[in-house]
Structures are given as structure tokens and as C-alpha cells.
Amino acid sequence: MRTFFGMILGALLLAGSVYVYDSMQTSVANGEVATTNRTIVNWDVAKADWEALRDRAHKDWVRISSK
């Protein structure tokens, strides 16, 4: 159980630290600055994918629970 908790905590710390690092970087999409200071994660795409996953899970839950 402690190992599982450690893996979850490690994943959360990794995601949080990447988000903090990316939020400190400039997000200029063109020019020289973009090649040197690009963010690690495209957070807009990640947010859209998360919302799509959440909506699909909700629809599936409603479909399964209505039976």
C-alpha cells in the first residue's frame, strides 16, 4: 500500500513541478525565443484531452448506471 501511495504521490509531484516550470517559461510561439524557451507540455491540448476523457467517462457512467 505504501508503494502504491508513493507512486501516486510521485506522479502528482512530477506533474505539479512540470506545471510550475512551464508556467515560468515564456510561451512565444514563433521566433528565436520559441526554440530556446519552449514549454514542456502544451497545456491547452492537455486540457482539451482531459475534458474529452471526463465527458466520455460521464456519458459511459450514465449509460451503464441506467441499466
C-alpha positions as CSV (number, residue, x, y, z in Angstrom):
1,M,0.0,0.0,0.0
2,R,2.9,2.4,0.8
3,T,4.4,1.6,-2.6
4,F,1.2,2.5,-4.4
5,F,0.8,5.7,-2.4
6,G,4.4,6.6,-3.2
7,M,3.8,6.1,-6.9
8,I,0.7,8.3,-6.9
9,L,2.5,11.0,-4.8
10,G,5.5,10.9,-7.2
11,A,3.3,11.3,-10.2
12,L,1.5,14.2,-8.7
13,L,4.8,15.9,-7.7
14,L,6.1,15.4,-11.2
15,A,3.1,16.8,-12.9
16,G,3.0,19.8,-10.4
17,S,6.7,20.6,-10.9
18,V,6.4,20.4,-14.7
19,Y,3.4,22.8,-14.5
20,V,5.3,25.2,-12.3
21,Y,8.3,25.1,-14.6
22,D,6.2,25.6,-17.7
23,S,4.3,28.5,-16.1
24,M,7.6,30.3,-15.5
25,Q,8.7,29.9,-19.2
26,T,7.7,32.3,-21.9
27,S,5.2,30.8,-24.4
28,V,6.1,32.7,-27.5
29,A,5.0,30.6,-30.5
30,N,7.5,32.0,-33.1
31,G,10.9,33.4,-33.4
32,E,14.2,32.6,-31.6
33,V,12.6,32.7,-28.2
34,A,10.3,29.8,-29.0
35,T,13.2,27.5,-29.8
36,T,15.0,28.2,-26.6
37,N,12.2,28.7,-24.1
38,R,9.5,26.2,-25.3
39,T,7.2,24.8,-22.7
40,I,7.4,21.0,-21.9
41,V,3.7,20.4,-22.2
42,N,1.1,22.0,-24.4
43,W,-1.4,22.7,-21.6
44,D,-4.2,23.7,-23.9
45,V,-4.1,20.4,-25.7
46,A,-3.8,18.5,-22.4
47,K,-6.9,20.4,-21.0
48,A,-8.9,19.6,-24.1
49,D,-8.0,15.9,-23.9
50,W,-8.8,15.8,-20.2
51,E,-12.2,17.4,-20.8
52,A,-13.0,14.9,-23.6
53,L,-12.0,12.0,-21.4
54,R,-14.0,13.3,-18.5
55,D,-17.1,13.8,-20.7
56,R,-16.8,10.4,-22.2
57,A,-16.4,8.8,-18.8
58,H,-19.5,10.6,-17.6
59,K,-21.6,9.6,-20.6
60,D,-20.5,6.0,-20.1
61,W,-21.3,6.1,-16.4
62,V,-24.8,7.4,-17.1
63,R,-25.3,4.7,-19.8
64,I,-24.1,1.9,-17.5
65,S,-26.0,3.1,-14.4
66,S,-29.2,3.5,-16.3
67,K,-29.4,-0.2,-17.0
